[in-house]
């Protein structure tokens, strides 16, 4: 979704929902070599297969070809949240 703020700038938003088909609980099997090789299993978290991404960007494109894009985004899955911020500046020379 984009909203034109002026002739040179716009605000853009996005929302994505995905499904991770390979999301499964991890397990590691370990053993003690000095105790007759007895083994034990350590289970990891069971991640949710649903992935959500959202973001917003402010974009400016000047008449001389200069472009400045500021983006903020969030990825989330099973209590894990990743946030990103980027600024891109392109200038003709």
QUIRA-V998718 format. One record per pair of residues at least 4 apart in sequence whose C-alpha atoms are under 8 Angstrom apart, sorted by the first residue. I is the first residue (numbers start at 1). J is the second residue. Records with the same first field share a line. If there is no record, write none. Layout:
I->J / J
//
This chain:
1->12 / 13 / 14
2->10 / 11 / 12 / 13
3->10 / 11 / 12
4->9 / 10 / 11
5->9 / 10 / 11
6->10
8->60 / 61 / 62 / 63
9->58 / 59 / 60 / 61
10->58 / 59 / 60
11->56 / 57 / 58 / 59
12->56 / 57 / 58 / 59
13->54 / 55 / 56 / 57
14->54 / 55 / 56
15->52 / 53 / 54 / 55
16->52 / 53 / 54
17->50 / 51 / 52 / 53
18->50 / 51 / 52
19->49 / 50 / 51
20->49 / 50 / 51
21->49
22->49
23->46 / 47 / 48 / 49
24->46 / 47
25->43 / 44 / 45 / 46 / 47
26->43 / 44 / 45 / 46
27->41 / 42 / 43 / 44
28->41 / 42 / 43 / 44
29->39 / 40 / 41 / 42
30->39 / 40 / 41 / 42
31->37 / 38 / 39 / 40
32->36 / 37 / 38 / 39
33->37 / 38
47->77 / 78
48->77 / 78
49->77
50->77
51->75 / 76 / 77
52->75 / 76 / 77
53->73 / 74 / 75 / 76
54->73 / 74 / 75
55->71 / 72 / 73 / 74
56->71 / 72 / 73
57->69 / 70 / 71 / 72
58->69 / 70 / 71
59->67 / 68 / 69 / 70
60->67 / 68 / 69
61->65 / 66 / 67 / 68
62->66 / 67
64->92
65->91 / 92
66->89 / 90 / 91 / 92
67->88 / 89 / 90 / 91
68->87 / 88 / 89 / 90
69->86 / 87 / 88 / 89
70->85 / 86 / 87 / 88
71->84 / 85 / 86 / 87
72->83 / 84 / 85 / 86
73->83 / 84 / 85
74->81 / 82 / 83 / 84
75->81 / 82 / 83
76->80 / 81 / 82
77->81
//
